[in-house]
């Protein structure tokens, strides 16, 4: 098994870096949405809760967009040239 995992510690290509950056951004947005939703349910005023829910909905739309971009990068539909 160890021989199958060798050579993975090298530098990432620009394409790989873009994919992982997009996946990381989507994960951070997902975590933020969870936290905002939790905060909205913790005894905030109705106006504060509604604002947090709206922010969460906007983040969800962005998360979906970024996840879609990451899928396109992985499939090779979006290409990034190597950094110079």
mmCIF file of the N, C-alpha and C atoms, coordinates in Angstrom:
data_MODEL
# 
_entry.id   MODEL 
# 
loop_
_atom_site.group_PDB 
_atom_site.id 
_atom_site.type_symbol 
_atom_site.label_atom_id 
_atom_site.label_alt_id 
_atom_site.label_comp_id 
_atom_site.label_asym_id 
_atom_site.label_entity_id 
_atom_site.label_seq_id 
_atom_site.pdbx_PDB_ins_code 
_atom_site.Cartn_x 
_atom_site.Cartn_y 
_atom_site.Cartn_z 
_atom_site.occupancy 
_atom_site.B_iso_or_equiv 
_atom_site.pdbx_formal_charge 
_atom_site.auth_seq_id 
_atom_site.auth_comp_id 
_atom_site.auth_asym_id 
_atom_site.auth_atom_id 
_atom_site.pdbx_PDB_model_num 
ATOM 1   N N  . UNK A 1 1  ? 0.814   -1.192 0.000   1.00 0.00 ? 1  UNK A N  1 
ATOM 2   C CA . UNK A 1 1  ? 0.000   0.000  0.000   1.00 0.00 ? 1  UNK A CA 1 
ATOM 3   C C  . UNK A 1 1  ? 0.857   1.256  0.000   1.00 0.00 ? 1  UNK A C  1 
ATOM 4   N N  . UNK A 1 2  ? 1.942   1.249  0.773   1.00 0.00 ? 2  UNK A N  1 
ATOM 5   C CA . UNK A 1 2  ? 2.806   2.429  0.860   1.00 0.00 ? 2  UNK A CA 1 
ATOM 6   C C  . UNK A 1 2  ? 3.375   2.805  -0.500  1.00 0.00 ? 2  UNK A C  1 
ATOM 7   N N  . UNK A 1 3  ? 3.655   1.807  -1.355  1.00 0.00 ? 3  UNK A N  1 
ATOM 8   C CA . UNK A 1 3  ? 4.212   2.114  -2.675  1.00 0.00 ? 3  UNK A CA 1 
ATOM 9   C C  . UNK A 1 3  ? 3.195   2.804  -3.582  1.00 0.00 ? 3  UNK A C  1 
ATOM 10  N N  . UNK A 1 4  ? 1.914   2.674  -3.285  1.00 0.00 ? 4  UNK A N  1 
ATOM 11  C CA . UNK A 1 4  ? 0.878   3.327  -4.085  1.00 0.00 ? 4  UNK A CA 1 
ATOM 12  C C  . UNK A 1 4  ? 0.739   4.803  -3.737  1.00 0.00 ? 4  UNK A C  1 
ATOM 13  N N  . UNK A 1 5  ? 1.237   5.206  -2.579  1.00 0.00 ? 5  UNK A N  1 
ATOM 14  C CA . UNK A 1 5  ? 1.027   6.569  -2.099  1.00 0.00 ? 5  UNK A CA 1 
ATOM 15  C C  . UNK A 1 5  ? 2.277   7.426  -2.277  1.00 0.00 ? 5  UNK A C  1 
ATOM 16  N N  . UNK A 1 6  ? 3.303   6.940  -2.883  1.00 0.00 ? 6  UNK A N  1 
ATOM 17  C CA . UNK A 1 6  ? 4.529   7.707  -3.038  1.00 0.00 ? 6  UNK A CA 1 
ATOM 18  C C  . UNK A 1 6  ? 4.367   8.771  -4.112  1.00 0.00 ? 6  UNK A C  1 
ATOM 19  N N  . UNK A 1 7  ? 5.110   9.842  -3.960  1.00 0.00 ? 7  UNK A N  1 
ATOM 20  C CA . UNK A 1 7  ? 5.133   10.902 -4.959  1.00 0.00 ? 7  UNK A CA 1 
ATOM 21  C C  . UNK A 1 7  ? 3.965   11.874 -4.878  1.00 0.00 ? 7  UNK A C  1 
ATOM 22  N N  . UNK A 1 8  ? 3.191   11.817 -3.819  1.00 0.00 ? 8  UNK A N  1 
ATOM 23  C CA . UNK A 1 8  ? 2.048   12.721 -3.705  1.00 0.00 ? 8  UNK A CA 1 
ATOM 24  C C  . UNK A 1 8  ? 2.375   14.006 -2.955  1.00 0.00 ? 8  UNK A C  1 
ATOM 25  N N  . UNK A 1 9  ? 3.605   14.135 -2.477  1.00 0.00 ? 9  UNK A N  1 
ATOM 26  C CA . UNK A 1 9  ? 3.963   15.305 -1.681  1.00 0.00 ? 9  UNK A CA 1 
ATOM 27  C C  . UNK A 1 9  ? 4.612   16.403 -2.506  1.00 0.00 ? 9  UNK A C  1 
ATOM 28  N N  . UNK A 1 10 ? 4.653   16.261 -3.807  1.00 0.00 ? 10 UNK A N  1 
ATOM 29  C CA . UNK A 1 10 ? 5.250   17.266 -4.670  1.00 0.00 ? 10 UNK A CA 1 
ATOM 30  C C  . UNK A 1 10 ? 4.353   18.474 -4.831  1.00 0.00 ? 10 UNK A C  1 
ATOM 31  N N  . UNK A 1 11 ? 4.832   19.450 -5.577  1.00 0.00 ? 11 UNK A N  1 
ATOM 32  C CA . UNK A 1 11 ? 4.031   20.658 -5.784  1.00 0.00 ? 11 UNK A CA 1 
ATOM 33  C C  . UNK A 1 11 ? 2.777   20.355 -6.606  1.00 0.00 ? 11 UNK A C  1 
ATOM 34  N N  . UNK A 1 12 ? 1.738   21.076 -6.322  1.00 0.00 ? 12 UNK A N  1 
ATOM 35  C CA . UNK A 1 12 ? 0.491   20.923 -7.061  1.00 0.00 ? 12 UNK A CA 1 
ATOM 36  C C  . UNK A 1 12 ? 0.570   21.702 -8.368  1.00 0.00 ? 12 UNK A C  1 
ATOM 37  N N  . UNK A 1 13 ? -0.123  21.194 -9.360  1.00 0.00 ? 13 UNK A N  1 
ATOM 38  C CA . UNK A 1 13 ? -0.244  21.956 -10.598 1.00 0.00 ? 13 UNK A CA 1 
ATOM 39  C C  . UNK A 1 13 ? -1.196  23.118 -10.351 1.00 0.00 ? 13 UNK A C  1 
ATOM 40  N N  . UNK A 1 14 ? -1.212  24.084 -11.252 1.00 0.00 ? 14 UNK A N  1 
ATOM 41  C CA . UNK A 1 14 ? -2.132  25.211 -11.116 1.00 0.00 ? 14 UNK A CA 1 
ATOM 42  C C  . UNK A 1 14 ? -3.574  24.715 -11.116 1.00 0.00 ? 14 UNK A C  1 
ATOM 43  N N  . UNK A 1 15 ? -3.846  23.696 -11.917 1.00 0.00 ? 15 UNK A N  1 
ATOM 44  C CA . UNK A 1 15 ? -5.190  23.122 -11.994 1.00 0.00 ? 15 UNK A CA 1 
ATOM 45  C C  . UNK A 1 15 ? -5.593  22.489 -10.660 1.00 0.00 ? 15 UNK A C  1 
ATOM 46  N N  . UNK A 1 16 ? -4.688  21.730 -10.065 1.00 0.00 ? 16 UNK A N  1 
ATOM 47  C CA . UNK A 1 16 ? -4.961  21.107 -8.768  1.00 0.00 ? 16 UNK A CA 1 
ATOM 48  C C  . UNK A 1 16 ? -5.147  22.164 -7.684  1.00 0.00 ? 16 UNK A C  1 
ATOM 49  N N  . UNK A 1 17 ? -4.313  23.184 -7.697  1.00 0.00 ? 17 UNK A N  1 
ATOM 50  C CA . UNK A 1 17 ? -4.427  24.240 -6.698  1.00 0.00 ? 17 UNK A CA 1 
ATOM 51  C C  . UNK A 1 17 ? -5.776  24.942 -6.803  1.00 0.00 ? 17 UNK A C  1 
ATOM 52  N N  . UNK A 1 18 ? -6.214  25.215 -8.028  1.00 0.00 ? 18 UNK A N  1 
ATOM 53  C CA . UNK A 1 18 ? -7.511  25.855 -8.229  1.00 0.00 ? 18 UNK A CA 1 
ATOM 54  C C  . UNK A 1 18 ? -8.636  24.973 -7.690  1.00 0.00 ? 18 UNK A C  1 
ATOM 55  N N  . UNK A 1 19 ? -8.596  23.689 -8.002  1.00 0.00 ? 19 UNK A N  1 
ATOM 56  C CA . UNK A 1 19 ? -9.628  22.758 -7.527  1.00 0.00 ? 19 UNK A CA 1 
ATOM 57  C C  . UNK A 1 19 ? -9.689  22.738 -6.014  1.00 0.00 ? 19 UNK A C  1 
ATOM 58  N N  . UNK A 1 20 ? -8.537  22.573 -5.362  1.00 0.00 ? 20 UNK A N  1 
ATOM 59  C CA . UNK A 1 20 ? -8.525  22.496 -3.906  1.00 0.00 ? 20 UNK A CA 1 
ATOM 60  C C  . UNK A 1 20 ? -8.901  23.825 -3.257  1.00 0.00 ? 20 UNK A C  1 
ATOM 61  N N  . UNK A 1 21 ? -8.499  24.942 -3.866  1.00 0.00 ? 21 UNK A N  1 
ATOM 62  C CA . UNK A 1 21 ? -8.902  26.244 -3.336  1.00 0.00 ? 21 UNK A CA 1 
ATOM 63  C C  . UNK A 1 21 ? -10.413 26.416 -3.407  1.00 0.00 ? 21 UNK A C  1 
ATOM 64  N N  . UNK A 1 22 ? -11.020 26.003 -4.502  1.00 0.00 ? 22 UNK A N  1 
ATOM 65  C CA . UNK A 1 22 ? -12.472 26.100 -4.641  1.00 0.00 ? 22 UNK A CA 1 
ATOM 66  C C  . UNK A 1 22 ? -13.179 25.182 -3.654  1.00 0.00 ? 22 UNK A C  1 
ATOM 67  N N  . UNK A 1 23 ? -12.678 23.963 -3.494  1.00 0.00 ? 23 UNK A N  1 
ATOM 68  C CA . UNK A 1 23 ? -13.279 23.044 -2.521  1.00 0.00 ? 23 UNK A CA 1 
ATOM 69  C C  . UNK A 1 23 ? -13.160 23.587 -1.097  1.00 0.00 ? 23 UNK A C  1 
ATOM 70  N N  . UNK A 1 24 ? -11.998 24.167 -0.765  1.00 0.00 ? 24 UNK A N  1 
ATOM 71  C CA . UNK A 1 24 ? -11.810 24.738 0.562   1.00 0.00 ? 24 UNK A CA 1 
ATOM 72  C C  . UNK A 1 24 ? -12.766 25.905 0.795   1.00 0.00 ? 24 UNK A C  1 
ATOM 73  N N  . UNK A 1 25 ? -12.919 26.773 -0.207  1.00 0.00 ? 25 UNK A N  1 
ATOM 74  C CA . UNK A 1 25 ? -13.824 27.917 -0.080  1.00 0.00 ? 25 UNK A CA 1 
ATOM 75  C C  . UNK A 1 25 ? -15.262 27.433 0.133   1.00 0.00 ? 25 UNK A C  1 
ATOM 76  N N  . UNK A 1 26 ? -15.681 26.419 -0.608  1.00 0.00 ? 26 UNK A N  1 
ATOM 77  C CA . UNK A 1 26 ? -17.035 25.881 -0.448  1.00 0.00 ? 26 UNK A CA 1 
ATOM 78  C C  . UNK A 1 26 ? -17.221 25.296 0.951   1.00 0.00 ? 26 UNK A C  1 
ATOM 79  N N  . UNK A 1 27 ? -16.200 24.649 1.482   1.00 0.00 ? 27 UNK A N  1 
ATOM 80  C CA . UNK A 1 27 ? -16.292 24.076 2.825   1.00 0.00 ? 27 UNK A CA 1 
ATOM 81  C C  . UNK A 1 27 ? -16.401 25.165 3.892   1.00 0.00 ? 27 UNK A C  1 
ATOM 82  N N  . UNK A 1 28 ? -15.628 26.232 3.741   1.00 0.00 ? 28 UNK A N  1 
ATOM 83  C CA . UNK A 1 28 ? -15.688 27.336 4.702   1.00 0.00 ? 28 UNK A CA 1 
ATOM 84  C C  . UNK A 1 28 ? -17.062 28.003 4.652   1.00 0.00 ? 28 UNK A C  1 
ATOM 85  N N  . UNK A 1 29 ? -17.596 28.164 3.462   1.00 0.00 ? 29 UNK A N  1 
ATOM 86  C CA . UNK A 1 29 ? -18.933 28.746 3.330   1.00 0.00 ? 29 UNK A CA 1 
ATOM 87  C C  . UNK A 1 29 ? -19.962 27.836 3.988   1.00 0.00 ? 29 UNK A C  1 
ATOM 88  N N  . UNK A 1 30 ? -19.845 26.532 3.775   1.00 0.00 ? 30 UNK A N  1 
ATOM 89  C CA . UNK A 1 30 ? -20.769 25.584 4.402   1.00 0.00 ? 30 UNK A CA 1 
ATOM 90  C C  . UNK A 1 30 ? -20.709 25.658 5.915   1.00 0.00 ? 30 UNK A C  1 
ATOM 91  N N  . UNK A 1 31 ? -19.514 25.751 6.461   1.00 0.00 ? 31 UNK A N  1 
ATOM 92  C CA . UNK A 1 31 ? -19.357 25.866 7.910   1.00 0.00 ? 31 UNK A CA 1 
ATOM 93  C C  . UNK A 1 31 ? -19.975 27.179 8.399   1.00 0.00 ? 31 UNK A C  1 
ATOM 94  N N  . UNK A 1 32 ? -19.748 28.263 7.664   1.00 0.00 ? 32 UNK A N  1 
ATOM 95  C CA . UNK A 1 32 ? -20.311 29.562 8.040   1.00 0.00 ? 32 UNK A CA 1 
ATOM 96  C C  . UNK A 1 32 ? -21.831 29.526 8.050   1.00 0.00 ? 32 UNK A C  1 
ATOM 97  N N  . UNK A 1 33 ? -22.412 28.861 7.064   1.00 0.00 ? 33 UNK A N  1 
ATOM 98  C CA . UNK A 1 33 ? -23.868 28.740 7.005   1.00 0.00 ? 33 UNK A CA 1 
ATOM 99  C C  . UNK A 1 33 ? -24.391 28.008 8.233   1.00 0.00 ? 33 UNK A C  1 
ATOM 100 N N  . UNK A 1 34 ? -23.728 26.942 8.609   1.00 0.00 ? 34 UNK A N  1 
ATOM 101 C CA . UNK A 1 34 ? -24.149 26.174 9.792   1.00 0.00 ? 34 UNK A CA 1 
ATOM 102 C C  . UNK A 1 34 ? -24.084 27.028 11.044  1.00 0.00 ? 34 UNK A C  1 
ATOM 103 N N  . UNK A 1 35 ? -23.011 27.779 11.192  1.00 0.00 ? 35 UNK A N  1 
ATOM 104 C CA . UNK A 1 35 ? -22.853 28.632 12.368  1.00 0.00 ? 35 UNK A CA 1 
ATOM 105 C C  . UNK A 1 35 ? -23.894 29.748 12.391  1.00 0.00 ? 35 UNK A C  1 
ATOM 106 N N  . UNK A 1 36 ? -24.149 30.367 11.251  1.00 0.00 ? 36 UNK A N  1 
ATOM 107 C CA . UNK A 1 36 ? -25.153 31.430 11.200  1.00 0.00 ? 36 UNK A CA 1 
ATOM 108 C C  . UNK A 1 36 ? -26.543 30.894 11.518  1.00 0.00 ? 36 UNK A C  1 
ATOM 109 N N  . UNK A 1 37 ? -26.853 29.717 11.009  1.00 0.00 ? 37 UNK A N  1 
ATOM 110 C CA . UNK A 1 37 ? -28.154 29.101 11.286  1.00 0.00 ? 37 UNK A CA 1 
ATOM 111 C C  . UNK A 1 37 ? -28.285 28.792 12.772  1.00 0.00 ? 37 UNK A C  1 
ATOM 112 N N  . UNK A 1 38 ? -27.202 28.293 13.367  1.00 0.00 ? 38 UNK A N  1 
ATOM 113 C CA . UNK A 1 38 ? -27.203 28.008 14.799  1.00 0.00 ? 38 UNK A CA 1 
ATOM 114 C C  . UNK A 1 38 ? -27.390 29.293 15.595  1.00 0.00 ? 38 UNK A C  1 
ATOM 115 N N  . UNK A 1 39 ? -26.692 30.344 15.202  1.00 0.00 ? 39 UNK A N  1 
ATOM 116 C CA . UNK A 1 39 ? -26.798 31.621 15.894  1.00 0.00 ? 39 UNK A CA 1 
ATOM 117 C C  . UNK A 1 39 ? -28.212 32.198 15.771  1.00 0.00 ? 39 UNK A C  1 
ATOM 118 N N  . UNK A 1 40 ? -28.830 32.017 14.617  1.00 0.00 ? 40 UNK A N  1 
ATOM 119 C CA . UNK A 1 40 ? -30.182 32.543 14.395  1.00 0.00 ? 40 UNK A CA 1 
ATOM 120 C C  . UNK A 1 40 ? -31.186 31.893 15.341  1.00 0.00 ? 40 UNK A C  1 
ATOM 121 N N  . UNK A 1 41 ? -30.927 30.660 15.724  1.00 0.00 ? 41 UNK A N  1 
ATOM 122 C CA . UNK A 1 41 ? -31.842 29.941 16.605  1.00 0.00 ? 41 UNK A CA 1 
ATOM 123 C C  . UNK A 1 41 ? -31.550 30.095 18.085  1.00 0.00 ? 41 UNK A C  1 
ATOM 124 N N  . UNK A 1 42 ? -30.563 30.894 18.427  1.00 0.00 ? 42 UNK A N  1 
ATOM 125 C CA . UNK A 1 42 ? -30.148 31.016 19.836  1.00 0.00 ? 42 UNK A CA 1 
ATOM 126 C C  . UNK A 1 42 ? -30.695 32.264 20.511  1.00 0.00 ? 42 UNK A C  1 
ATOM 127 N N  . UNK A 1 43 ? -31.975 32.486 20.433  1.00 0.00 ? 43 UNK A N  1 
ATOM 128 C CA . UNK A 1 43 ? -32.598 33.562 21.189  1.00 0.00 ? 43 UNK A CA 1 
ATOM 129 C C  . UNK A 1 43 ? -32.351 34.955 20.666  1.00 0.00 ? 43 UNK A C  1 
ATOM 130 N N  . UNK A 1 44 ? -31.980 35.100 19.425  1.00 0.00 ? 44 UNK A N  1 
ATOM 131 C CA . UNK A 1 44 ? -31.811 36.429 18.838  1.00 0.00 ? 44 UNK A CA 1 
ATOM 132 C C  . UNK A 1 44 ? -33.182 37.061 18.634  1.00 0.00 ? 44 UNK A C  1 
ATOM 133 N N  . UNK A 1 45 ? -33.186 38.359 18.424  1.00 0.00 ? 45 UNK A N  1 
ATOM 134 C CA . UNK A 1 45 ? -34.452 39.020 18.116  1.00 0.00 ? 45 UNK A CA 1 
ATOM 135 C C  . UNK A 1 45 ? -34.917 38.532 16.740  1.00 0.00 ? 45 UNK A C  1 
ATOM 136 N N  . UNK A 1 46 ? -36.199 38.641 16.430  1.00 0.00 ? 46 UNK A N  1 
ATOM 137 C CA . UNK A 1 46 ? -36.673 38.197 15.111  1.00 0.00 ? 46 UNK A CA 1 
ATOM 138 C C  . UNK A 1 46 ? -35.953 38.885 13.954  1.00 0.00 ? 46 UNK A C  1 
ATOM 139 N N  . UNK A 1 47 ? -35.651 40.175 14.105  1.00 0.00 ? 47 UNK A N  1 
ATOM 140 C CA . UNK A 1 47 ? -34.942 40.888 13.028  1.00 0.00 ? 47 UNK A CA 1 
ATOM 141 C C  . UNK A 1 47 ? -33.524 40.344 12.840  1.00 0.00 ? 47 UNK A C  1 
ATOM 142 N N  . UNK A 1 48 ? -32.839 40.092 13.951  1.00 0.00 ? 48 UNK A N  1 
ATOM 143 C CA . UNK A 1 48 ? -31.482 39.534 13.870  1.00 0.00 ? 48 UNK A CA 1 
ATOM 144 C C  . UNK A 1 48 ? -31.522 38.131 13.276  1.00 0.00 ? 48 UNK A C  1 
ATOM 145 N N  . UNK A 1 49 ? -32.460 37.325 13.709  1.00 0.00 ? 49 UNK A N  1 
ATOM 146 C CA . UNK A 1 49 ? -32.582 35.963 13.193  1.00 0.00 ? 49 UNK A CA 1 
ATOM 147 C C  . UNK A 1 49 ? -32.871 35.983 11.701  1.00 0.00 ? 49 UNK A C  1 
ATOM 148 N N  . UNK A 1 50 ? -33.772 36.866 11.256  1.00 0.00 ? 50 UNK A N  1 
ATOM 149 C CA . UNK A 1 50 ? -34.088 36.960 9.826   1.00 0.00 ? 50 UNK A CA 1 
ATOM 150 C C  . UNK A 1 50 ? -32.876 37.399 9.013   1.00 0.00 ? 50 UNK A C  1 
ATOM 151 N N  . UNK A 1 51 ? -32.100 38.339 9.556   1.00 0.00 ? 51 UNK A N  1 
ATOM 152 C CA . UNK A 1 51 ? -30.898 38.795 8.855   1.00 0.00 ? 51 UNK A CA 1 
ATOM 153 C C  . UNK A 1 51 ? -29.895 37.648 8.717   1.00 0.00 ? 51 UNK A C  1 
ATOM 154 N N  . UNK A 1 52 ? -29.702 36.878 9.783   1.00 0.00 ? 52 UNK A N  1 
ATOM 155 C CA . UNK A 1 52 ? -28.770 35.750 9.726   1.00 0.00 ? 52 UNK A CA 1 
ATOM 156 C C  . UNK A 1 52 ? -29.252 34.686 8.745   1.00 0.00 ? 52 UNK A C  1 
ATOM 157 N N  . UNK A 1 53 ? -30.542 34.455 8.694   1.00 0.00 ? 53 UNK A N  1 
ATOM 158 C CA . UNK A 1 53 ? -31.093 33.476 7.759   1.00 0.00 ? 53 UNK A CA 1 
ATOM 159 C C  . UNK A 1 53 ? -30.891 33.952 6.311   1.00 0.00 ? 53 UNK A C  1 
ATOM 160 N N  . UNK A 1 54 ? -31.075 35.248 6.065   1.00 0.00 ? 54 UNK A N  1 
ATOM 161 C CA . UNK A 1 54 ? -30.851 35.788 4.719   1.00 0.00 ? 54 UNK A CA 1 
ATOM 162 C C  . UNK A 1 54 ? -29.392 35.664 4.313   1.00 0.00 ? 54 UNK A C  1 
ATOM 163 N N  . UNK A 1 55 ? -28.492 35.969 5.243   1.00 0.00 ? 55 UNK A N  1 
ATOM 164 C CA . UNK A 1 55 ? -27.058 35.832 4.963   1.00 0.00 ? 55 UNK A CA 1 
ATOM 165 C C  . UNK A 1 55 ? -26.734 34.376 4.648   1.00 0.00 ? 55 UNK A C  1 
ATOM 166 N N  . UNK A 1 56 ? -27.294 33.476 5.406   1.00 0.00 ? 56 UNK A N  1 
ATOM 167 C CA . UNK A 1 56 ? -27.062 32.048 5.186   1.00 0.00 ? 56 UNK A CA 1 
ATOM 168 C C  . UNK A 1 56 ? -27.551 31.621 3.802   1.00 0.00 ? 56 UNK A C  1 
ATOM 169 N N  . UNK A 1 57 ? -28.702 32.128 3.391   1.00 0.00 ? 57 UNK A N  1 
ATOM 170 C CA . UNK A 1 57 ? -29.237 31.787 2.064   1.00 0.00 ? 57 UNK A CA 1 
ATOM 171 C C  . UNK A 1 57 ? -28.323 32.308 0.958   1.00 0.00 ? 57 UNK A C  1 
ATOM 172 N N  . UNK A 1 58 ? -27.785 33.512 1.127   1.00 0.00 ? 58 UNK A N  1 
ATOM 173 C CA . UNK A 1 58 ? -26.851 34.055 0.141   1.00 0.00 ? 58 UNK A CA 1 
ATOM 174 C C  . UNK A 1 58 ? -25.575 33.228 0.076   1.00 0.00 ? 58 UNK A C  1 
ATOM 175 N N  . UNK A 1 59 ? -25.081 32.821 1.241   1.00 0.00 ? 59 UNK A N  1 
ATOM 176 C CA . UNK A 1 59 ? -23.882 31.978 1.281   1.00 0.00 ? 59 UNK A CA 1 
ATOM 177 C C  . UNK A 1 59 ? -24.138 30.626 0.622   1.00 0.00 ? 59 UNK A C  1 
ATOM 178 N N  . UNK A 1 60 ? -25.318 30.066 0.823   1.00 0.00 ? 60 UNK A N  1 
ATOM 179 C CA . UNK A 1 60 ? -25.657 28.779 0.206   1.00 0.00 ? 60 UNK A CA 1 
ATOM 180 C C  . UNK A 1 60 ? -25.591 28.877 -1.304  1.00 0.00 ? 60 UNK A C  1 
ATOM 181 N N  . UNK A 1 61 ? -26.119 29.963 -1.871  1.00 0.00 ? 61 UNK A N  1 
ATOM 182 C CA . UNK A 1 61 ? -26.074 30.154 -3.323  1.00 0.00 ? 61 UNK A CA 1 
ATOM 183 C C  . UNK A 1 61 ? -24.628 30.242 -3.810  1.00 0.00 ? 61 UNK A C  1 
ATOM 184 N N  . UNK A 1 62 ? -23.784 30.937 -3.057  1.00 0.00 ? 62 UNK A N  1 
ATOM 185 C CA . UNK A 1 62 ? -22.377 31.043 -3.433  1.00 0.00 ? 62 UNK A CA 1 
ATOM 186 C C  . UNK A 1 62 ? -21.657 29.707 -3.284  1.00 0.00 ? 62 UNK A C  1 
ATOM 187 N N  . UNK A 1 63 ? -21.997 28.961 -2.247  1.00 0.00 ? 63 UNK A N  1 
ATOM 188 C CA . UNK A 1 63 ? -21.390 27.644 -2.053  1.00 0.00 ? 63 UNK A CA 1 
ATOM 189 C C  . UNK A 1 63 ? -21.713 26.731 -3.229  1.00 0.00 ? 63 UNK A C  1 
ATOM 190 N N  . UNK A 1 64 ? -22.953 26.743 -3.664  1.00 0.00 ? 64 UNK A N  1 
ATOM 191 C CA . UNK A 1 64 ? -23.348 25.909 -4.801  1.00 0.00 ? 64 UNK A CA 1 
ATOM 192 C C  . UNK A 1 64 ? -22.602 26.312 -6.063  1.00 0.00 ? 64 UNK A C  1 
ATOM 193 N N  . UNK A 1 65 ? -22.445 27.617 -6.280  1.00 0.00 ? 65 UNK A N  1 
ATOM 194 C CA . UNK A 1 65 ? -21.725 28.108 -7.457  1.00 0.00 ? 65 UNK A CA 1 
ATOM 195 C C  . UNK A 1 65 ? -20.262 27.672 -7.416  1.00 0.00 ? 65 UNK A C  1 
ATOM 196 N N  . UNK A 1 66 ? -19.621 27.831 -6.265  1.00 0.00 ? 66 UNK A N  1 
ATOM 197 C CA . UNK A 1 66 ? -18.216 27.451 -6.130  1.00 0.00 ? 66 UNK A CA 1 
ATOM 198 C C  . UNK A 1 66 ? -18.049 25.943 -6.268  1.00 0.00 ? 66 UNK A C  1 
ATOM 199 N N  . UNK A 1 67 ? -18.960 25.176 -5.695  1.00 0.00 ? 67 UNK A N  1 
ATOM 200 C CA . UNK A 1 67 ? -18.894 23.715 -5.836  1.00 0.00 ? 67 UNK A CA 1 
ATOM 201 C C  . UNK A 1 67 ? -19.019 23.303 -7.300  1.00 0.00 ? 67 UNK A C  1 
ATOM 202 N N  . UNK A 1 68 ? -19.887 23.996 -8.025  1.00 0.00 ? 68 UNK A N  1 
ATOM 203 C CA . UNK A 1 68 ? -20.047 23.712 -9.458  1.00 0.00 ? 68 UNK A CA 1 
ATOM 204 C C  . UNK A 1 68 ? -18.753 24.036 -10.207 1.00 0.00 ? 68 UNK A C  1 
ATOM 205 N N  . UNK A 1 69 ? -18.130 25.156 -9.887  1.00 0.00 ? 69 UNK A N  1 
ATOM 206 C CA . UNK A 1 69 ? -16.847 25.502 -10.512 1.00 0.00 ? 69 UNK A CA 1 
ATOM 207 C C  . UNK A 1 69 ? -15.794 24.437 -10.207 1.00 0.00 ? 69 UNK A C  1 
ATOM 208 N N  . UNK A 1 70 ? -15.751 23.959 -8.963  1.00 0.00 ? 70 UNK A N  1 
ATOM 209 C CA . UNK A 1 70 ? -14.778 22.930 -8.595  1.00 0.00 ? 70 UNK A CA 1 
ATOM 210 C C  . UNK A 1 70 ? -15.007 21.661 -9.407  1.00 0.00 ? 70 UNK A C  1 
ATOM 211 N N  . UNK A 1 71 ? -16.270 21.301 -9.622  1.00 0.00 ? 71 UNK A N  1 
ATOM 212 C CA . UNK A 1 71 ? -16.579 20.123 -10.441 1.00 0.00 ? 71 UNK A CA 1 
ATOM 213 C C  . UNK A 1 71 ? -16.111 20.319 -11.872 1.00 0.00 ? 71 UNK A C  1 
ATOM 214 N N  . UNK A 1 72 ? -16.286 21.532 -12.401 1.00 0.00 ? 72 UNK A N  1 
ATOM 215 C CA . UNK A 1 72 ? -15.834 21.821 -13.759 1.00 0.00 ? 72 UNK A CA 1 
ATOM 216 C C  . UNK A 1 72 ? -14.319 21.770 -13.862 1.00 0.00 ? 72 UNK A C  1 
ATOM 217 N N  . UNK A 1 73 ? -13.630 22.258 -12.832 1.00 0.00 ? 73 UNK A N  1 
ATOM 218 C CA . UNK A 1 73 ? -12.168 22.195 -12.817 1.00 0.00 ? 73 UNK A CA 1 
ATOM 219 C C  . UNK A 1 73 ? -11.722 20.745 -12.800 1.00 0.00 ? 73 UNK A C  1 
ATOM 220 N N  . UNK A 1 74 ? -12.346 19.933 -11.951 1.00 0.00 ? 74 UNK A N  1 
ATOM 221 C CA . UNK A 1 74 ? -11.975 18.522 -11.839 1.00 0.00 ? 74 UNK A CA 1 
ATOM 222 C C  . UNK A 1 74 ? -12.218 17.787 -13.153 1.00 0.00 ? 74 UNK A C  1 
ATOM 223 N N  . UNK A 1 75 ? -13.312 18.142 -13.847 1.00 0.00 ? 75 UNK A N  1 
ATOM 224 C CA . UNK A 1 75 ? -13.637 17.494 -15.122 1.00 0.00 ? 75 UNK A CA 1 
ATOM 225 C C  . UNK A 1 75 ? -12.789 18.029 -16.279 1.00 0.00 ? 75 UNK A C  1 
ATOM 226 N N  . UNK A 1 76 ? -12.049 19.110 -16.040 1.00 0.00 ? 76 UNK A N  1 
ATOM 227 C CA . UNK A 1 76 ? -11.209 19.669 -17.092 1.00 0.00 ? 76 UNK A CA 1 
ATOM 228 C C  . UNK A 1 76 ? -11.933 20.668 -17.976 1.00 0.00 ? 76 UNK A C  1 
ATOM 229 N N  . UNK A 1 77 ? -13.138 21.055 -17.605 1.00 0.00 ? 77 UNK A N  1 
ATOM 230 C CA . UNK A 1 77 ? -13.894 22.034 -18.378 1.00 0.00 ? 77 UNK A CA 1 
ATOM 231 C C  . UNK A 1 77 ? -13.316 23.428 -18.190 1.00 0.00 ? 77 UNK A C  1 
ATOM 232 N N  . UNK A 1 78 ? -12.892 23.738 -16.975 1.00 0.00 ? 78 UNK A N  1 
ATOM 233 C CA . UNK A 1 78 ? -12.220 25.001 -16.677 1.00 0.00 ? 78 UNK A CA 1 
ATOM 234 C C  . UNK A 1 78 ? -10.741 24.675 -16.494 1.00 0.00 ? 78 UNK A C  1 
ATOM 235 N N  . UNK A 1 79 ? -9.905  25.349 -17.245 1.00 0.00 ? 79 UNK A N  1 
ATOM 236 C CA . UNK A 1 79 ? -8.470  25.101 -17.177 1.00 0.00 ? 79 UNK A CA 1 
ATOM 237 C C  . UNK A 1 79 ? -7.743  26.333 -16.666 1.00 0.00 ? 79 UNK A C  1 
ATOM 238 N N  . UNK A 1 80 ? -6.748  26.103 -15.883 1.00 0.00 ? 80 UNK A N  1 
ATOM 239 C CA . UNK A 1 80 ? -5.915  27.179 -15.367 1.00 0.00 ? 80 UNK A CA 1 
ATOM 240 C C  . UNK A 1 80 ? -4.497  26.939 -15.852 1.00 0.00 ? 80 UNK A C  1 
ATOM 241 N N  . UNK A 1 81 ? -3.897  27.963 -16.429 1.00 0.00 ? 81 UNK A N  1 
ATOM 242 C CA . UNK A 1 81 ? -2.533  27.797 -16.916 1.00 0.00 ? 81 UNK A CA 1 
ATOM 243 C C  . UNK A 1 81 ? -1.573  27.779 -15.728 1.00 0.00 ? 81 UNK A C  1 
ATOM 244 N N  . UNK A 1 82 ? -0.425  27.216 -15.928 1.00 0.00 ? 82 UNK A N  1 
ATOM 245 C CA . UNK A 1 82 ? 0.570   27.138 -14.879 1.00 0.00 ? 82 UNK A CA 1 
ATOM 246 C C  . UNK A 1 82 ? 1.063   28.534 -14.522 1.00 0.00 ? 82 UNK A C  1 
ATOM 247 N N  . UNK A 1 83 ? 1.312   28.756 -13.255 1.00 0.00 ? 83 UNK A N  1 
ATOM 248 C CA . UNK A 1 83 ? 1.856   30.033 -12.790 1.00 0.00 ? 83 UNK A CA 1 
ATOM 249 C C  . UNK A 1 83 ? 3.297   30.151 -13.254 1.00 0.00 ? 83 UNK A C  1 
ATOM 250 N N  . UNK A 1 84 ? 3.686   31.360 -13.560 1.00 0.00 ? 84 UNK A N  1 
ATOM 251 C CA . UNK A 1 84 ? 5.077   31.560 -14.018 1.00 0.00 ? 84 UNK A CA 1 
ATOM 252 C C  . UNK A 1 84 ? 5.994   31.877 -12.895 1.00 0.00 ? 84 UNK A C  1 
# 
